[in-house]
Amino acid sequence: AHVTSATQEFSRRSSDNLCLLMVTRLFRTALGIWAVTSEHSADGDTDVLPAVMRDDACLEAGGKEQGGCGISLLQMKSLDAPKDLVPNVFYWHNYNDGGHSRWARCKFSHFESKTFIPGIAPFWQDSTINKDVSIRSQTLLWLPPEYYGDWHSDPEVQLNIFTAGHGAWTNEDNVTHIFGPGDFYLGDDGGTRGHISKTVGTAPLVIMTTQLQLTDPRPSGPCWL
């Protein structure tokens, strides 16, 4: 009888612990979603959800070594955004304002929801490359931790995507922006003194630089991309 009672008590506690673990994982997942959707929302903007979000409980249990702990948004039907909720993705534009390099915070403005992969739900896509803008070249830049570029302007109009490390860009406004992985910078300061750029920290700075070919007359002013 004592053995049966102990077995029943162990089974009950195991069940309670399993329920607690499931509730904890659901709470952490919901909290992670809230944190992502709330980030940068002070000005009323809604940032794009990442393609895969971490499940911290899975990581703590060693799931990373078992094939990963990502939660695919394709599997999370409750997160499907309304079709009219256009994502806000921002870039910093360093442009020529009457011969003076100046910053502007801009938003990619050509998003459309359309099929990208046959058989997969439509993705939001911004047609940055169009009849007025084409690609001149694309280069992956690796800048060492000690990199420092004194005053210079961008050799071509170029869209930089920072993929690793951190860098600081200072223009003629004497305003410095720190860029890190996932940030976009549109360098468009030809005809000005330009900017100073340097690596921040002890890690290399890695940038995917796409130089653009623009139609004539080319766009002027900020936020034309």
FENJO-V787605 format. One record per residue. RES is the residue in one letter. D_LAST is the distance of its C-alpha to the last C-alpha in Angstrom with 2 decimals. Layout:
BEGIN
RES;D_LAST, RES;D_LAST
END
This chain:
BEGIN
A;76.78, H;75.21, V;73.22, T;71.99, S;71.01, A;69.12, T;67.30, Q;66.31, E;65.11, F;63.03, S;61.51, R;60.69, R;59.05, S;57.01, S;55.79, D;54.91, N;53.03, L;51.07, C;50.12, L;49.11, L;46.92, M;45.21, V;44.62, T;43.30, R;40.80, L;39.61, F;39.29, R;37.31, T;34.93, A;34.44, L;34.01, G;31.36, I;29.39, W;29.82, A;28.67, V;25.43, T;24.61, S;25.74, E;23.79, H;21.43, S;22.64, A;24.22, D;21.52, G;21.72, D;18.80, T;19.62, D;18.33, V;18.35, L;21.83, P;22.40, A;23.61, V;27.03, M;28.78, R;31.85, D;35.29, D;37.07, A;40.49, C;40.03, L;39.05, E;42.10, A;44.28, G;43.20, G;41.15, K;38.60, E;41.23, Q;41.93, G;38.62, G;36.13, C;35.70, G;32.30, I;32.05, S;29.85, L;27.87, L;28.93, Q;32.42, M;31.72, K;31.76, S;32.02, L;28.46, D;26.91, A;24.25, P;24.58, K;22.57, D;20.95, L;19.94, V;16.20, P;15.41, N;13.63, V;11.82, F;10.64, Y;9.42, W;10.80, H;9.17, N;12.12, Y;11.70, N;14.47, D;16.07, G;19.02, G;19.94, H;19.55, S;17.14, R;15.90, W;14.26, A;11.96, R;11.63, C;8.49, K;8.25, F;6.46, S;7.25, H;8.44, F;11.45, E;14.66, S;18.06, K;19.64, T;22.05, F;21.00, I;24.55, P;27.45, G;29.82, I;27.47, A;26.03, P;22.49, F;19.56, W;16.37, Q;13.67, D;9.91, S;9.50, T;6.60, I;9.12, N;10.24, K;12.32, D;9.95, V;8.70, S;11.60, I;13.14, R;15.51, S;17.08, Q;17.11, T;19.53, L;20.99, L;22.02, W;25.10, L;25.86, P;29.37, P;30.25, E;31.50, Y;28.36, Y;27.70, G;25.48, D;26.63, W;24.58, H;22.22, S;18.80, D;16.39, P;17.93, E;14.73, V;11.02, Q;10.92, L;9.59, N;12.80, I;14.24, F;17.54, T;20.29, A;23.50, G;24.96, H;23.54, G;22.27, A;22.08, W;19.74, T;21.14, N;19.76, E;21.71, D;21.69, N;23.88, V;21.81, T;21.63, H;19.42, I;20.94, F;18.85, G;20.51, P;20.28, G;17.35, D;15.13, F;11.65, Y;11.17, L;8.60, G;11.39, D;10.93, D;14.40, G;16.22, G;19.03, T;19.77, R;22.23, G;19.41, H;20.19, I;22.80, S;22.13, K;24.84, T;25.87, V;27.20, G;30.25, T;32.39, A;30.11, P;28.03, L;24.26, V;22.52, I;18.90, M;17.13, T;15.24, T;13.10, Q;13.03, L;10.78, Q;12.37, L;10.76, T;12.78, D;15.12, P;14.68, R;11.40, P;8.93, S;10.40, G;10.49, P;8.55, C;5.66, W;3.82, L;0.00
END
